[in-house]
Amino acid sequence: MKNYCARFLVRYEYHLIQQLVGLGYKSVKVMDGNAFVSNLKIQLETFYKASYIDK
């Protein structure tokens, strides 16, 4: 059952990403937590036209 759930989630994630790319979003590779936070910061700054500093 675990293996089935894992395959389902991978397939669901793939289709979700494809839908978002189809809507004009760009796909990025996030290698670790720091890369995730850095990418999120850039996206928020772009969206809100703001600048954030690290604590």
N, C-alpha and C positions, 0 to 999 in steps of 0.2 A: 504493500500500500504506500509506503514511504516513497519508493521509486516512482510510482505513478504520479504522486503529488508533485514531486520534484520536476518530472517531465511536463506536467500540466503548467506549473509556474513558469518554466523556461519558455514554453510555447506562448503563454499569455503575455509574458514580458516582451517577447519578440514581436507579437502582433500589436501590442500597445506602442512600442517604439516605431513600428512601421506607420501606424496611424498618425503619430505625432510628426514624423518626418513628412508625411503626406500633407499635413497642415502647415508646413513651412518651418518647423523646428529643426534644429541641427542636432545630430547625434554626436556625443562626445564620449571619449574613453576616460573613465575615472579609475585611476590605479590604486588610490588609497584615500584615507580620510582627509589629508591635507589638500589633495587635488580636488576633492569634492567641495570642501569649504572655499577654496580659491575660486573655483568655477561658479559656485553659488553667489559669492561676493560680487564677481564680475557681472553676473546676470542681474542681480538686484540693483547694482549701481547703474547699469544700463537702463533698466526698466523705470526706476524712480528718478533718474538723472541726478544722482546723489553720489557722495563719496563717503566711504566707511573706513574706519581705521581699526586695526587689530588691537585687542585688549592685552 
